[in-house]
Amino acid sequence: MEIVNNGFGQLRKTGYSRVDRWDTKTTMELSKMYQQILSLISEDPDREGLKGTPVRVAKAIQFLTQGYNYDPKDILITAKFKEEYQQMVIVKDIELYSLCEHHMIPFFGKAHVAYIPNGYITGLSKIARVVEAYSRRLQVQERLTTQIRDCIQETLNPIGVGVVIEAQHLCMMMRGIQKQNSVTTTSAFTGEFLKEATREEFIHIIGSTLH
């Protein structure tokens, strides 16, 4: 690796250095299976373009399902604070990427999450992390929606929780019915959000462009 002057009298290293952290045993076992899959679909796993593919896919699937390694309730607890605020807290447009458990093909979209505190709030980023922890598992959108709702309700005990997810499913777009413009919307509510007025306020805000 070459050492060069950056023009400010300081030296820096050039080149590219990457550090991967994976479970070695799991990666090797998975890579053997993916190599077999390549053979079963009439590919040559030893050709140049595919030589490293089984290992890369083994690492990718561990990343895409890393949500199994986290307890979303613990995520909220790490930033749980007493606060006498009892108005709606909304984190909208949270990007999510997940794998459909039926075909292990991605679905992706946005989650909109709201809660009304009842003595406790949580860090705003923790809401997004809860979405991430549940979405990085083999999922169906319906379950994902209720898991996020229940996690917040059970951990913070707020006056109410509202969750809406809008997602596109590649299992509908790439295969099967092949409808590229379809969007699936799911929702789940507790407490105050079961009331029509509160629910309508939430839906109105997430449908508005305020930023």
Buried (B, 14 or more C-beta within 10 A) or exposed (E): EEEEEEEEEEEEEEEEEEEEEBEEEEBEEBBEEBBEBBEEEEBEBEEEEBEEBBBEBBBEBBEBBEBEEBEBBEBBEEBBEEEEEEEBBBBBEBEBEBBBEEBEBBBEBBBBBBBBBBBBBBBEEBBBBBBBBBBBBBBBBEBBBBBBBBBBBEBBEBBBBBBBBBBBBBBBBEEEEEEEEEEBEBBBBBBBBEEEEBBEBBBEBBEEEEE
